[in-house]
Structure formats: structure tokens, C-alpha cells
Amino acid sequence: MIRKIIHIDEEKCNGCGLCAEACHEGAIDMVDGKAKLVREHFCDGLGDCLPNCPTGAITFEEREAPAYDEAAVVCKELRKLPLRIVVNSSHCLSMRRKRPVDVYVAGRLLRSQGTAGF
């Protein structure tokens, strides 16, 4: 699908990591001292990372990219909690209940834990 997504210019990136910290979805990682969009399906296209870049290395572009996958982002955040969570067929499952965790309920749980972005 064609959608709005960020582009990181490696030439301009100074490796400060502020964009990776600002990305609530976890789409950006630091690789070899440079910011990289490593999980395109985690990028929501809202650009929370843009104003944090001191060199202007991050811009928006319209291009072919996988759709934003909110459920995958929620599952990633749930793994940080003390609960044991596993991923099966893109559904988060509780180890105790073996039932899918509703994304809305998971979001409320993350907000109650003070997790950024939720």
C-alpha cells in the first residue's frame, strides 16, 4: 500500500538517538551509530520523531510500505510488562488464559502502567 511514512537520511543523521527515544511505537532503532527505520509496520506516520531530530535527517515520504500494525505495537509493549506474553498468529496470548488479548484492553493496561505512547 502507498502511505505516508518517515524517511531517515543517513548522511544527515548524527546518531544522537533522540528520534528513537521519541518514537513511541518502536519503529526506529540505532544501527551502527545511525538511526534506522527497522520496523516499517510500526511507523504510524504521525512523525513524533521529526521535531526531535536536530539535523533535519527525518522527513515524510509517500511510498509503498506495509500498513501500520497497531496490534503488533501493542504486543511489543505488552512484552515489557511483568506478565508472560507470547505471540501466536499476530495475536497476543496470555500464558495463563491462552486467549487473545483485546487490543483495546491491552492499551488500557499499558496506559495504567504509564507506558509511553498509550
C-alpha positions, 0 to 999 in steps of 0.5 A, a space after each residue: 500500500 502507498 502511505 505516508 511514512 518517515 524517511 531517515 537520511 543517513 548522511 544527515 543523521 548524527 546518531 544522537 538517538 533522540 528520534 528513537 527515544 521519541 518514537 513511541 511505537 518502536 519503529 526506529 532503532 540505532 544501527 551502527 551509530 545511525 538511526 534506522 527505520 527497522 520496523 516499517 509496520 510500526 511507523 504510524 506516520 504521525 512523525 513524533 520523531 521529526 521535531 526531535 531530530 536536530 539535523 533535519 535527517 527525518 522527513 515524510 515520504 509517500 511510498 509503498 510500505 506495509 500498513 501500520 500494525 497497531 496490534 503488533 505495537 501493542 504486543 511489543 509493549 505488552 512484552 515489557 510488562 511483568 506478565 508472560 506474553 507470547 505471540 501466536 498468529 499476530 495475536 497476543 496470548 496470555 500464558 495463563 488464559 491462552 486467549 487473545 488479548 483485546 487490543 483495546 484492553 491491552 492499551 488500557 493496561 499499558 496506559 495504567 502502567 504509564 507506558 509511553 505512547 498509550 
